[in-house]
Amino acid sequence: MVASYLPLAVGLPLIGAVVLGLGGLWVASLRHQRFFIGSIATATVFASFAIFFLTFLSYSAPLRVEGWNWLAIEPMRLRLSFQVDTLSLWMALIVTGIGTLIHLYSIGYMAEEEGAWRYFAFLNLFIFSMLVLVLADSLPLLFLGWEGVGACSYFLIGYWFQKEENAIAAQKAFIMNRIGDLGLLAGMIWLYSMTGTFEIGQLEKIIYPGDVAVGVGLLLFLAATGKSAQIPLYTWLPDAMAGPTPVSALIHAATMVTAGIYLIARMDFLFAAAPEVLTVISGIGALTALVGGLIATRLYDIKKILAYSTVSQLGFMFAAAGAGAYTAAIFHVFTHAFFKALLFLGSGSVIHAVGTQDIRQMGGLRRYMPITGWTFWIGTLAIAGIPPLAGFFSKDEILAALYARGKAGETLYFLYWGALLVVAFLTAFYMGRLSWLTFEGSYRGTEKPHESPSVMTLPLIALAVGTVGAGFVGLPPLLGTSWLGQRWLLQSVKPLSLPPLEHSTELFLVVISVGVGLVGLSTAWLLFGKEFLRAEYKLSLAIGDFHHLLSDQLRIDKLYEKVFVQPYYVLSDLAKDIWGPWTARSLPQALANFLYRIGALLSRLQGGYIPSYIFYLAAVGLLVLLWGLWG
């Protein structure tokens, strides 16, 4: 019975986007009803969440909801259909659940914005595209959702398009995602040329040769690096902070950036046939996590610190997926959705109160903003991996999976495990630094800080509760698997077999993981617990040029600018200066002269002399006769 409402669950955000978009475009008075617009947008996403939650409660077996034939390439006819299994339903609950809270928060955050109708329309359209992506039963439909979230992110990141840097950030995100999308498109074509089908269920039944699995796997991983901001296509994500803070929370927490992880988990049968690709995925993930963590330690923009934190946490997920621990990767997607959305929305509450994103101009805000301050600290402890908060459980699962893979004889994974332990320390350190510089000590700003309205603090409280409890969904084997973990997490994907770890080894890994997090927080407290800015200055001097390198984000953007962007501008200028004038002036002029001469020649044949016309007619008739005889 619930299955019949699933198309409505997918379609409601689309209906909301169309109604709000066209209504705001055509009805001028509607644009000023920001609370009403925000309420409609929030209600559509919440209704979708309610339907998916009822489906979750009654779920017993995979569901397939079929529609009409939407793609016909003879002899193939592809139906518009959605697959509801444990993985897709799990992702749909995350997208709509966290999305509802972000929509609710946006009502307060965008209360003074003239273009709120446009913002909420694109926010609804983004949720619809994400649902299409995770529920798609075929690769073309998945690609449609994949492109949809990319397009919506362009409009949302560039929401304040009047500022040039915002428009550039939106273009950068769009272009870098298109680079990755070429990989997905090429991988789809390769699979279809070999199998004759786009349906994921049919692709899962096929045995793939090693070269095909490696080739397609690398192409799909390229797509994932673009959408989920991994090396080398990660630089768009920090610049995406140009958008409103709720957009940052939506993109960076539970939706767009997790699409790459979802793609790898959904196509797990293909990657299982290409262990070489999994090793590459895990290595790139570990390296990305390390780079993101290092850069985050030296930044002062509160949103950019959280952005690089997202890059780093995504690296954790890819490292787990590369170890074949898809369950651990999806579990971290789930827990990360809560604490990262909480941190981003908390940063938005701070920016809303003090009017700056520079943590050097904050301090002592917990006294003025107790709800924001305490919930932000909960998010900080969770991402640092302190038990019993959500981040501890999922991070521990990832580290244990990498260690187990190394113990199985693949010693390279021990290197990845060690790198992620370093990242765990860095995460606790930079988040402790961020929280102490923002919420403790004395206030260093000029604006009068104040707590945000309840429409913004209620989502913070809800996310804080989720951050506390979400980890118990997937208890480690040491503590016994929970009912939800047994029913959902372990059934959502097919992890590669990993050697079981002894309880003593598991306990050892847990102690190391928690210990590293505590050391990172303690180090941050020792440095910034009292003399905030003086300690920051001393630390900058201590690491010397490396501080400037990290503050400049390792100058990767400047490298890309010199290697790719500037040569493109040079080629564009050459085309403009050489090809442009020829096509704009010389070619049309030459064509006009040619037609003029033809016209002049034909005009001579029309002199009004009747014997000449008779001669032309006879000549043409003779030519037709000869052509007929030769034919």
C-alpha positions as CSV (number, residue, x, y, z in Angstrom):
1,M,0.0,0.0,0.0
2,V,2.8,2.4,0.9
3,A,4.6,1.6,-2.3
4,S,1.8,3.4,-4.3
5,Y,2.8,6.7,-2.6
6,L,6.5,6.4,-3.5
7,P,6.1,8.3,-6.8
8,L,4.4,11.1,-4.8
9,A,7.4,11.1,-2.3
10,V,9.7,11.7,-5.3
11,G,7.4,14.2,-7.0
12,L,6.4,16.4,-4.1
13,P,9.7,18.4,-4.0
14,L,9.4,18.8,-7.8
15,I,5.9,20.1,-7.4
16,G,7.1,22.5,-4.7
17,A,9.9,23.7,-7.0
18,V,7.6,24.4,-9.9
19,V,4.9,26.1,-7.8
20,L,7.3,28.3,-6.0
21,G,9.5,29.1,-9.0
22,L,6.6,30.0,-11.4
23,G,4.6,31.6,-8.6
24,G,7.5,33.8,-7.6
25,L,8.1,34.6,-11.3
26,W,4.6,35.5,-12.2
27,V,3.0,36.7,-8.9
28,A,4.9,39.7,-7.6
29,S,3.1,39.8,-4.2
30,L,4.1,36.2,-3.5
31,R,7.8,37.1,-3.5
32,H,7.3,39.0,-0.2
33,Q,5.6,36.1,1.6
34,R,8.9,34.6,2.7
35,F,7.6,32.7,5.6
36,F,4.8,31.2,3.5
37,I,7.2,30.2,0.7
38,G,9.6,28.6,3.2
39,S,6.8,26.7,4.9
40,I,5.5,25.3,1.6
41,A,9.0,24.2,0.6
42,T,9.6,22.6,4.0
43,A,6.3,20.9,4.0
44,T,6.9,19.2,0.7
45,V,10.2,17.7,1.8
46,F,8.8,16.7,5.2
47,A,5.9,14.9,3.4
48,S,8.4,13.0,1.3
49,F,10.3,12.1,4.4
50,A,7.1,10.8,6.1
51,I,6.3,8.6,3.2
52,F,9.8,7.1,3.1
53,F,9.7,6.6,6.9
54,L,6.4,4.7,6.6
55,T,8.0,2.6,3.8
56,F,10.9,2.0,6.2
57,L,8.6,0.7,8.9
58,S,6.8,-1.6,6.6
59,Y,9.8,-2.7,4.4
60,S,10.2,-6.4,3.9
61,A,11.7,-6.9,0.5
62,P,13.0,-4.7,-2.4
63,L,10.3,-2.7,-4.2
64,R,10.3,-1.7,-7.9
65,V,8.0,1.2,-8.9
66,E,7.6,1.3,-12.7
67,G,6.4,4.2,-14.9
68,W,6.3,4.7,-18.6
69,N,8.9,4.1,-21.3
70,W,11.0,7.3,-21.3
71,L,14.0,6.3,-23.3
72,A,13.7,4.2,-26.5
73,I,16.8,3.2,-28.5
74,E,15.8,0.3,-30.6
75,P,15.8,-2.5,-29.7
76,M,16.1,-1.2,-26.1
77,R,13.2,0.4,-24.3
78,L,14.0,1.8,-20.9
79,R,11.2,2.4,-18.4
80,L,11.1,5.2,-15.9
81,S,11.4,3.1,-12.7
82,F,12.7,3.4,-9.2
83,Q,14.3,0.7,-7.0
84,V,13.6,0.9,-3.3
85,D,16.0,-1.4,-1.5
86,T,17.8,-0.9,1.8
87,L,20.6,1.2,0.3
88,S,18.4,3.6,-1.7
89,L,15.8,3.9,1.1
90,W,18.5,4.6,3.6
91,M,19.9,7.4,1.4
92,A,16.4,8.8,0.7
93,L,15.7,9.0,4.5
94,I,19.0,10.9,5.0
95,V,18.3,13.3,2.1
96,T,14.7,14.1,3.1
97,G,15.3,14.0,6.9
98,I,18.3,16.3,6.9
99,G,16.8,18.3,4.0
100,T,13.7,19.0,6.1
101,L,15.7,20.5,8.9
102,I,17.8,22.6,6.6
103,H,14.6,23.9,4.9
104,L,13.2,24.8,8.3
105,Y,16.4,26.5,9.3
106,S,16.4,28.5,6.0
107,I,13.1,30.1,6.9
108,G,14.8,32.1,9.6
109,Y,18.1,32.5,7.8
110,M,16.6,33.8,4.6
111,A,13.9,35.9,6.3
112,E,15.2,39.2,4.9
113,E,16.2,38.0,1.4
114,E,14.2,39.4,-1.5
115,G,14.9,36.4,-3.7
116,A,13.8,33.8,-1.1
117,W,11.3,32.3,-3.6
118,R,14.0,31.6,-6.0
119,Y,16.2,30.1,-3.2
120,F,13.5,27.7,-2.0
121,A,12.5,26.7,-5.5
122,F,16.0,25.6,-6.2
123,L,16.3,23.9,-2.8
124,N,13.2,21.8,-3.5
125,L,14.5,21.0,-7.0
126,F,17.8,19.9,-5.5
127,I,16.1,17.4,-3.2
128,F,14.0,16.1,-6.1
129,S,17.2,15.6,-8.2
130,M,18.9,13.8,-5.3
131,L,16.0,11.5,-4.8
132,V,16.1,10.6,-8.5
133,L,19.8,9.9,-8.2
134,V,19.5,7.5,-5.2
135,L,16.3,5.7,-6.3
136,A,17.1,5.3,-10.0
137,D,16.9,1.7,-11.3
138,S,19.0,2.5,-14.4
139,L,22.2,4.4,-15.2
140,P,20.6,7.0,-17.5
141,L,18.0,7.9,-14.8
142,L,20.8,8.0,-12.2
143,F,22.7,10.3,-14.6
144,L,19.7,12.5,-14.9
145,G,19.6,13.0,-11.1
146,W,23.4,13.3,-11.1
147,E,23.2,16.2,-13.6
148,G,20.2,17.7,-11.8
149,V,22.1,18.1,-8.5
150,G,25.0,19.6,-10.4
151,A,22.8,22.2,-12.1
152,C,20.9,23.1,-8.8
153,S,24.2,23.4,-6.9
154,Y,25.3,26.0,-9.6
155,F,22.2,28.1,-9.0
156,L,22.4,27.8,-5.2
157,I,26.2,28.4,-4.8
158,G,25.7,31.4,-7.1
159,Y,22.6,32.6,-5.3
160,W,24.2,36.0,-4.6
161,F,25.3,36.3,-8.2
162,Q,25.7,40.1,-8.0
163,K,29.1,39.5,-6.5
164,E,31.6,38.4,-9.1
165,E,33.4,36.0,-6.8
166,N,30.2,34.1,-6.1
167,A,29.4,33.8,-9.8
168,I,33.0,32.5,-10.3
169,A,32.6,30.0,-7.5
170,A,29.4,28.7,-9.0
171,Q,31.0,28.3,-12.4
172,K,34.0,26.5,-10.9
173,A,31.8,24.0,-9.2
174,F,29.8,23.4,-12.4
175,I,32.8,23.0,-14.6
176,M,34.8,20.7,-12.3
177,N,31.7,18.5,-11.8
178,R,31.3,18.3,-15.6
179,I,34.8,16.9,-15.8
180,G,33.9,14.1,-13.5
181,D,30.5,13.6,-15.3
182,L,32.4,12.7,-18.5
183,G,33.7,9.7,-16.6
184,L,30.2,8.6,-15.7
185,L,28.9,9.1,-19.2
186,A,31.9,7.1,-20.7
187,G,31.5,4.4,-18.2
188,M,27.8,4.0,-19.0
189,I,28.5,3.8,-22.7
190,W,31.2,1.2,-22.2
191,L,28.9,-1.0,-20.0
192,Y,26.1,-0.7,-22.5
193,S,28.3,-1.6,-25.4
194,M,29.4,-4.8,-23.6
195,T,26.1,-5.8,-21.9
196,G,23.3,-4.2,-24.0
197,T,21.5,-3.0,-20.9
198,F,21.5,0.1,-18.6
199,E,19.5,-1.5,-15.8
200,I,21.5,-1.8,-12.6
201,G,19.7,-5.0,-11.6
202,Q,20.7,-6.7,-14.9
203,L,24.3,-5.3,-14.8
204,E,24.6,-6.9,-11.4
205,K,24.1,-10.4,-12.8
206,I,27.0,-10.2,-15.3
207,I,30.5,-11.4,-14.8
208,Y,33.0,-8.8,-16.0
209,P,36.5,-9.4,-17.5
210,G,39.3,-7.8,-15.5
211,D,40.1,-5.1,-18.1
212,V,36.5,-4.0,-18.4
213,A,36.1,-3.9,-14.6
214,V,39.3,-1.8,-14.2
215,G,38.5,0.6,-17.1
216,V,34.8,1.2,-16.1
217,G,35.8,1.3,-12.4
218,L,38.3,4.1,-13.0
219,L,35.8,6.0,-15.1
220,L,33.1,5.8,-12.4
221,F,35.7,6.7,-9.8
222,L,36.6,9.8,-11.9
223,A,32.9,10.8,-11.7
224,A,32.9,10.2,-8.0
225,T,36.0,12.4,-7.5
226,G,34.2,15.3,-9.1
227,K,30.9,15.0,-7.2
228,S,32.5,14.0,-3.9
229,A,35.5,16.4,-4.0
230,Q,38.5,14.1,-4.1
231,I,41.9,14.7,-5.4
232,P,42.3,16.2,-8.0
233,L,38.8,17.6,-8.4
234,Y,38.2,18.8,-4.8
235,T,39.0,22.5,-5.1
236,W,35.5,23.5,-6.1
237,L,34.1,22.5,-2.7
238,P,35.8,25.2,-0.5
239,D,34.8,27.9,-3.0
240,A,31.2,26.7,-2.7
241,M,31.1,28.6,0.6
242,A,30.0,31.6,-1.5
243,G,26.4,30.3,-1.3
244,P,24.1,30.8,1.7
245,T,25.1,28.7,4.7
246,P,22.1,26.3,4.6
247,V,23.2,25.5,1.0
248,S,26.6,24.6,2.4
249,A,25.0,22.3,4.9
250,L,22.8,20.7,2.3
251,I,25.6,20.1,-0.2
252,H,28.3,19.2,2.2
253,A,26.4,17.1,4.8
254,A,24.0,14.6,3.4
255,T,23.4,15.1,-0.3
256,M,25.5,16.1,-3.3
257,V,29.0,15.3,-2.0
258,T,27.9,11.8,-0.8
259,A,26.7,10.9,-4.3
260,G,30.2,9.6,-5.3
261,I,30.2,7.2,-2.3
262,Y,26.7,6.1,-3.2
263,L,27.7,5.4,-6.8
264,I,30.6,3.2,-5.7
265,A,28.4,1.4,-3.2
266,R,25.6,0.9,-5.8
267,M,28.1,-0.5,-8.3
268,D,29.9,-2.6,-5.8
269,F,29.6,-5.7,-8.0
270,L,31.7,-4.0,-10.6
271,F,34.4,-2.8,-8.2
272,A,34.6,-6.3,-6.6
273,A,36.0,-7.5,-10.0
274,A,38.7,-4.8,-9.9
275,P,40.7,-4.9,-6.7
276,E,43.3,-2.7,-8.3
277,V,40.8,0.1,-8.6
278,L,39.8,-0.3,-4.9
279,T,43.4,0.1,-3.9
280,V,43.5,3.4,-5.9
281,I,40.2,4.6,-4.4
282,S,41.4,3.9,-0.9
283,G,44.8,5.7,-1.5
284,I,43.2,8.7,-3.1
285,G,40.7,8.9,-0.2
286,A,43.5,8.7,2.5
287,L,45.6,11.4,0.7
288,T,42.5,13.7,0.3
289,A,41.7,13.3,4.0
290,L,45.3,14.2,4.9
291,V,45.4,17.2,2.6
292,G,42.0,18.5,3.7
293,G,42.9,18.1,7.4
294,L,46.2,19.9,7.0
295,I,44.7,22.9,5.3
296,A,41.9,23.2,7.8
297,T,44.4,23.7,10.6
298,R,45.6,27.1,9.3
299,L,42.4,28.8,8.0
300,Y,40.4,31.5,9.8
301,D,37.2,31.5,7.7
302,I,34.7,29.4,9.8
303,K,32.9,28.1,6.7
304,K,36.1,27.2,4.8
305,I,37.4,25.3,7.8
306,L,34.3,23.2,7.8
307,A,34.5,22.9,4.0
308,Y,38.0,21.4,4.2
309,S,36.7,19.2,7.0
310,T,34.1,17.9,4.6
311,V,36.8,17.1,2.0
312,S,38.7,15.3,4.7
313,Q,35.7,13.3,6.0
314,L,34.8,12.3,2.4
315,G,38.4,11.0,2.2
316,F,37.6,8.7,5.2
317,M,34.5,7.4,3.3
318,F,36.5,6.7,0.1
319,A,39.2,5.0,2.1
320,A,36.6,2.7,3.6
321,A,35.0,2.0,0.2
322,G,38.4,1.2,-1.3
323,A,38.9,-1.4,1.5
324,G,35.7,-3.0,0.4
325,A,34.0,-1.9,3.6
326,Y,31.0,-0.3,1.9
327,T,28.9,-0.7,5.0
328,A,31.4,1.4,7.0
329,A,31.4,4.1,4.3
330,I,27.6,4.3,4.2
331,F,27.5,4.4,7.9
332,H,29.9,7.3,8.0
333,V,27.7,9.0,5.4
334,F,24.8,8.6,7.8
335,T,26.6,9.9,10.9
336,H,28.4,12.7,9.0
337,A,25.1,14.0,7.8
338,F,24.1,14.8,11.4
339,F,27.2,16.3,12.8
340,K,28.3,18.2,9.7
341,A,24.9,19.7,9.1
342,L,24.9,20.7,12.7
343,L,28.3,22.3,12.4
344,F,27.4,24.2,9.2
345,L,24.1,25.4,10.5
346,G,25.8,26.4,13.8
347,S,28.3,28.4,11.8
348,G,25.4,30.1,10.0
349,S,23.9,31.0,13.3
350,V,27.2,32.6,14.4
351,I,27.6,34.5,11.1
352,H,23.9,35.6,11.4
353,A,24.7,37.0,14.9
354,V,28.1,38.6,14.4
355,G,28.2,39.5,10.7
356,T,31.6,38.0,10.0
357,Q,33.1,34.6,9.1
358,D,36.6,35.4,10.6
359,I,37.1,33.4,13.8
360,R,39.6,36.0,14.9
361,Q,36.8,38.4,15.3
362,M,34.6,36.1,17.4
363,G,35.3,34.5,20.8
364,G,33.1,34.0,24.0
365,L,30.0,33.5,21.9
366,R,28.7,30.6,24.0
367,R,27.7,33.2,26.7
368,Y,25.6,35.1,24.2
369,M,24.4,32.1,22.1
370,P,24.1,29.1,24.5
371,I,22.1,26.9,22.2
372,T,24.3,27.5,19.2
373,G,27.4,27.1,21.4
374,W,26.6,23.9,23.1
375,T,25.2,22.2,20.0
376,F,28.3,23.2,18.1
377,W,30.5,21.7,20.8
378,I,28.5,18.4,20.5
379,G,29.2,18.4,16.7
380,T,32.9,19.1,17.5
381,L,33.2,16.2,19.9
382,A,31.4,13.9,17.4
383,I,33.7,14.7,14.5
384,A,36.7,14.3,16.8
385,G,35.5,10.7,17.4
386,I,34.7,11.0,21.1
387,P,32.4,8.3,22.4
388,P,29.5,7.8,22.6
389,L,28.8,10.4,19.9
390,A,28.0,9.4,16.3
391,G,31.4,10.1,14.8
392,F,33.2,7.7,17.1
393,F,31.3,4.6,15.9
394,S,31.6,5.2,12.1
395,K,35.3,6.4,12.3
396,D,36.2,3.4,14.4
397,E,34.5,1.1,11.8
398,I,36.6,2.7,9.0
399,L,39.9,2.4,10.8
400,A,39.2,-1.2,11.8
401,A,38.3,-2.1,8.2
402,L,41.6,-0.6,6.9
403,Y,43.6,-2.4,9.6
404,A,41.8,-5.7,8.8
405,R,42.5,-5.3,5.1
406,G,46.2,-4.7,5.9
407,K,46.2,-7.8,8.2
408,A,44.8,-9.8,5.3
409,G,48.2,-9.4,3.5
410,E,47.6,-6.1,1.6
411,T,50.2,-4.1,3.6
412,L,49.5,-0.9,1.7
413,Y,46.3,-0.6,3.7
414,F,48.4,-0.3,6.9
415,L,49.8,2.9,5.4
416,Y,46.3,4.2,4.7
417,W,45.3,3.3,8.3
418,G,48.3,5.2,9.7
419,A,47.5,8.2,7.5
420,L,43.9,8.3,8.7
421,L,45.1,8.1,12.3
422,V,47.1,11.3,11.6
423,V,44.0,12.8,10.0
424,A,41.9,11.8,13.1
425,F,44.4,13.9,15.2
426,L,44.2,16.8,12.8
427,T,40.4,16.7,12.8
428,A,40.2,16.9,16.6
429,F,42.9,19.6,16.6
430,Y,41.4,22.0,14.1
431,M,37.8,21.5,15.3
432,G,39.0,22.2,18.9
433,R,40.8,25.3,17.7
434,L,37.7,26.4,15.8
435,S,35.4,25.9,18.8
436,W,37.7,27.5,21.3
437,L,38.4,30.6,19.1
438,T,34.7,31.0,18.4
439,F,32.8,30.2,21.6
440,E,35.3,30.5,24.5
441,G,37.4,33.3,26.0
442,S,36.4,36.9,25.5
443,Y,34.5,38.4,22.6
444,R,36.8,40.1,20.0
445,G,34.2,41.4,17.5
446,T,32.4,44.7,17.0
447,E,28.8,43.6,16.5
448,K,26.5,42.8,19.4
449,P,26.0,39.0,19.3
450,H,22.6,37.4,20.0
451,E,21.0,34.0,19.8
452,S,19.3,33.1,16.6
453,P,15.5,32.7,16.5
454,S,13.8,29.5,17.4
455,V,13.2,28.5,13.8
456,M,17.0,28.3,13.5
457,T,17.8,26.8,16.9
458,L,15.2,24.0,16.8
459,P,17.0,22.3,13.8
460,L,20.3,22.7,15.7
461,I,18.8,20.9,18.7
462,A,17.3,18.1,16.5
463,L,20.6,17.6,14.8
464,A,22.4,17.6,18.1
465,V,20.1,14.8,19.3
466,G,20.8,12.9,16.1
467,T,24.5,13.4,16.6
468,V,24.3,11.9,20.0
469,G,22.2,8.9,19.0
470,A,23.0,8.1,15.3
471,G,26.1,6.1,16.1
472,F,24.1,3.4,18.0
473,V,22.6,2.4,14.6
474,G,25.8,0.6,13.8
475,L,27.5,-0.7,17.0
476,P,30.8,-2.4,16.4
477,P,31.1,-6.2,16.8
478,L,32.9,-5.6,20.1
479,L,29.6,-4.3,21.6
480,G,27.2,-6.4,19.5
481,T,25.4,-5.3,16.3
482,S,22.2,-3.3,16.8
483,W,18.9,-4.3,15.4
484,L,19.0,-1.4,12.9
485,G,22.5,-2.2,11.9
486,Q,21.7,-5.8,11.4
487,R,18.6,-5.1,9.3
488,W,19.7,-2.2,7.3
489,L,23.4,-1.4,7.3
490,L,24.6,-5.0,6.8
491,Q,22.0,-5.6,4.0
492,S,22.3,-2.3,2.1
493,V,25.5,-3.3,0.4
494,K,27.7,-6.4,-0.1
495,P,31.1,-5.7,1.5
496,L,34.1,-7.6,0.5
497,S,35.1,-10.3,2.9
498,L,37.5,-9.0,5.6
499,P,39.3,-11.2,8.1
500,P,37.6,-11.0,11.6
501,L,39.6,-9.2,14.2
502,E,40.1,-10.6,17.7
503,H,38.3,-8.7,20.5
504,S,41.6,-7.7,21.9
505,T,42.7,-6.2,18.6
506,E,39.3,-4.4,18.2
507,L,39.7,-2.9,21.7
508,F,43.3,-1.9,20.9
509,L,42.1,-0.1,17.8
510,V,39.3,1.6,19.7
511,V,41.7,2.9,22.4
512,I,44.1,4.2,19.8
513,S,41.2,5.9,17.9
514,V,39.8,7.6,20.9
515,G,43.2,8.4,22.3
516,V,44.2,10.2,19.1
517,G,41.1,12.3,19.2
518,L,41.6,13.2,22.9
519,V,45.2,14.2,22.2
520,G,44.1,16.4,19.3
521,L,41.5,18.2,21.5
522,S,44.0,18.5,24.4
523,T,46.6,20.0,22.1
524,A,44.1,22.5,20.8
525,W,43.1,23.4,24.4
526,L,46.7,23.8,25.5
527,L,47.4,26.2,22.6
528,F,44.2,28.1,22.5
529,G,42.5,27.5,25.8
530,K,43.8,30.8,27.3
531,E,45.8,33.0,25.0
532,F,44.0,32.6,21.8
533,L,45.5,34.9,19.2
534,R,49.0,35.0,20.8
535,A,49.1,31.2,20.6
536,E,48.0,31.4,17.0
537,Y,50.7,33.8,16.2
538,K,53.4,31.7,18.0
539,L,52.2,28.6,16.1
540,S,52.4,30.4,12.8
541,L,56.0,31.4,13.5
542,A,56.9,27.9,14.7
543,I,56.0,26.3,11.4
544,G,57.3,29.1,9.3
545,D,56.7,28.9,5.5
546,F,54.5,25.8,5.9
547,H,51.9,28.1,7.6
548,H,51.8,30.3,4.6
549,L,51.6,27.3,2.3
550,L,48.7,25.8,4.2
551,S,47.0,29.2,4.5
552,D,47.2,29.5,0.8
553,Q,45.5,26.1,0.5
554,L,48.8,24.4,-0.8
555,R,48.5,26.7,-3.8
556,I,46.7,24.0,-5.7
557,D,44.2,26.6,-7.1
558,K,47.1,28.7,-8.3
559,L,48.6,25.7,-10.0
560,Y,45.4,24.8,-11.8
561,E,45.1,28.5,-12.8
562,K,48.5,28.4,-14.4
563,V,48.3,25.0,-16.0
564,F,44.7,24.9,-17.2
565,V,42.8,28.2,-16.9
566,Q,45.4,30.7,-18.3
567,P,46.3,28.5,-21.3
568,Y,42.5,28.3,-22.0
569,Y,42.3,32.1,-21.9
570,V,45.3,32.4,-24.3
571,L,43.6,30.0,-26.7
572,S,40.4,31.9,-26.4
573,D,42.1,35.2,-27.1
574,L,43.8,33.7,-30.2
575,A,40.5,32.4,-31.4
576,K,38.9,35.8,-30.8
577,D,41.7,37.7,-32.6
578,I,42.3,35.3,-35.5
579,W,39.3,33.1,-36.0
580,G,36.8,35.6,-34.8
581,P,37.5,38.4,-37.3
582,W,37.6,35.9,-40.1
583,T,34.2,34.3,-39.3
584,A,32.7,37.7,-38.4
585,R,33.9,39.8,-41.3
586,S,36.0,38.0,-43.9
587,L,33.8,34.9,-44.4
588,P,30.5,36.8,-44.7
589,Q,32.1,39.4,-47.0
590,A,33.6,36.6,-49.3
591,L,30.2,34.9,-49.4
592,A,28.4,38.1,-50.2
593,N,30.9,38.9,-53.1
594,F,30.5,35.4,-54.5
595,L,26.7,35.6,-54.5
596,Y,26.9,39.1,-56.0
597,R,29.0,37.8,-58.9
598,I,26.7,34.9,-59.5
599,G,23.8,37.3,-59.5
600,A,25.6,39.6,-62.0
601,L,26.3,36.7,-64.3
602,L,22.7,35.5,-64.2
603,S,21.4,39.0,-64.8
604,R,23.2,39.1,-68.2
605,L,21.2,36.1,-69.3
606,Q,18.0,38.1,-68.8
607,G,18.3,40.8,-71.5
608,G,14.6,40.6,-72.8
609,Y,15.7,39.3,-76.2
610,I,13.2,36.6,-77.3
611,P,15.5,34.7,-79.8
612,S,18.0,34.3,-76.9
613,Y,15.3,32.7,-74.7
614,I,14.4,30.3,-77.5
615,F,18.0,29.3,-77.8
616,Y,18.3,28.7,-74.1
617,L,15.1,26.6,-74.2
618,A,16.4,24.5,-77.1
619,A,19.8,24.0,-75.4
620,V,18.2,22.8,-72.2
621,G,15.9,20.5,-74.1
622,L,18.8,19.0,-76.0
623,L,20.7,18.4,-72.8
624,V,17.7,16.6,-71.3
625,L,17.3,14.5,-74.4
626,L,21.0,13.5,-74.4
627,W,20.8,12.6,-70.7
628,G,17.8,10.4,-71.3
629,L,19.6,8.6,-74.2
630,W,22.7,8.0,-72.1
631,G,20.7,6.9,-69.1
